[in-house]
């Protein structure tokens, strides 16, 4: 059984969530909190396996409740939001900064055509996040990101001429992507293409949150677009994002790869084919194995490849699979990935002026 605590102030939505979550017999609703203060107390008393947390609540909102829980009694928290307006989702992503693991939509009424689909997304998120083992969040861990110094630049080969950086991430990825973009110099002269596994409808908010918190120019990618140096491009909902020489972004609605669309595999494979040794591949935290084989392909084509280390990964599935395949040139923390990317671009005289 998976014990679930629901934190939601609306009585109607409480009943809908109880009904929806209880439709899977693996779940047991152990408590319902009506505001953030009640959520904190219930988390201590009931010690649930996972919390379904609203962000708009009286007395104490979901962000502050999440922050306190993660600093005192860390538990997996899934944000369940009723709005997918970009500004509201961007606020929800700010809860990721203080320790929440995922964001999903609240299910609509039972007669809505999306009811079953949204219920399944909610149930899947709660199941997956309940399995994540957490450590206590210390206050200084969630402050503004400052990259650590590294000696990696001494070992990066001189002859590489980087033209593009491809990043793939899944569970736990939003915060790591934010950290990396925050630490990069703003005048790098290569584009950064990013595939982040995320629930449909949340991409606009994810981009808005990244722009606001990193000050790095980030966009949702468009088909046929020529990505600009020093800009980040996020794969849109339900489209694979790849790249051709130029570079030029290519979007595709071909079948899912590794159960995902967009997939990291598609981005890495097209990057390897178009740019070979003139590319960098970065595979970050996430469940499954999406992108692992294709990161190996990038390495075989001469690209520099980075994989997030186990110690800093929320889930080491995708990075771990890549390591098993010997697909990583370097296995690093997000801090050192940022430092290494900066050093790599410096060495190639294409970024830091």
Secondary structure, DSSP 8 states (H G I E B T S, - for coil): -EEEEEE-S-HHHHHHHHHHHHTSTTEEEEEEESSHHHHHHHHHHH--SEEEE-S--SSS-HHHHHHHHHHHS--EEEEEES---HHHHHHHHHHHHTT--EEEE----TTSTTHHHHHHHHHHHHHHHHT-------GGGGS-------SGGGGS-SS----EEEEEE-TTHHHHHHHHHHHS-TT--SEEEEEE---TT-HHHHHHHHHHHH---EEE--TT----TT-EEE--TT-EEEEETTTEEEEE----BTTBSS-HHHHHHHHHHHHGGGEEEEE-SBSS-TTHHHHHHHHHTT-EEEEE-TTT-S-BHHHHHHHHTT--SEEE-HHHHHHHHHHHHHHTTSS--
